[in-house]
Amino acid sequence: MVDLRIVAESLPKTRKKYLTDSYAKEMITDIVATFNERGKKYYLVSRETIFHPLGGGQPSDTGFILGENFQFRVKKVLDVNGVLFHYGILLKGELPQGDANAKLLLDWDKRYKIMRIHTAGHILDYAVNEVLGGEFETLSASHSAENAYVEYKIPPSLKLDLRSLEAKANEVAKSCLQVRVVFAESNDIHEVLKNAPNLRRLPNLTEYRIVVIDKVNSIPCSGTHVANTCEIGEIKVLKSNETPGGVAIYYDVYP
Ligand SMILES: [Zn+2]
């Protein structure tokens, strides 16, 4: 077994291309290290990546890494103290010893659906506040294509009408609002934030990445989003479940 926390200490932090360009489907970069897990299973570390790792409510991207002499299937990506490990299976050839060029290639259809779902999650945050008339924290979220939900800290006494929630969310989505990413230093962050939940749980950083949907909300987030709310399509609120801390709202986007 490879101890990722130990090997990460001697590696450069991976440049995360998806933070500034969520639409990059492929890129050429260098492989800086490879680690054999067992058999054909490896971890690959590249200088830069377009693969979003598991975390922040977002599932890991999948795809391929293709070199001159190898084909590698990326099954999941893990962020260990800023070093991104692409875990997967060597399909063909041999991995390079030392630095070598390779092409990273995302499973784009899957990623794009996640971008639509994730952006719809930001809109749900707004719609919950609007429909219930208050500010409600989020407790957990999953922006996976198969099982998307956001869990809100809503007291059991408040009844959330799902059809009103869905209507409000779609009203925003269909307004074709721009979704922008801005970077702000910690001193300036409160000038940029708007309707952002969970500020008490904000990690201590020197710089924050904030996802801004004009007129809706501005939320610190490291995930991938669409550039315009029209790309989301139709938001369907599927069901709600009471949880120990509040209510989980399950949703999907169509087509
Ligand atoms: Zn986000």
Boltz pocket constraint, residues with backbone or C-beta under 6 A from the ligand:
constraints:
  - pocket:
      binder: B
      contacts: [[A, 118], [A, 122], [A, 211], [A, 220], [A, 221], [A, 222], [A, 223], [A, 224], [A, 225]]
      max_distance: 6.0
